[in-house]
């Protein structure tokens, strides 16, 4: 999330943050509940998969990203919630021991109604220098009442 009201947010604003290390147990636990494919829950099966080892669900990667976005949201953010995500891509698998970080960039903005404005931000997730996930968030921000 970004700092301030809709009017305070400038196109081109970037932020970099996060340091979240992914644990094997977390990968398996998430996948057992939400995405129980063999390469997410069974190390032997994962070794025989195209990945060659256990990997996190893409949905788990998205959930970890959301956690980093919320944890690094400024206290004065006027974000009111998202109305969607465009162009979600899992570029590379996330593996146990990977440390994730996030970069966001404001792409554009437009009024939504009298009370809210829509901000489109590109979110890129990295494991080290490798881009593992990208998406464009569509988040509503409170507008100043004049």
Beta strands, then each sheet from edge to edge (+ up, - down):
strand 1: 14-21
strand 2: 79-90
strand 3: 99-111
strand 4: 116-127
strand 5: 130-142
sheet 1: 1+ 3- 4+ 5- 2+
end
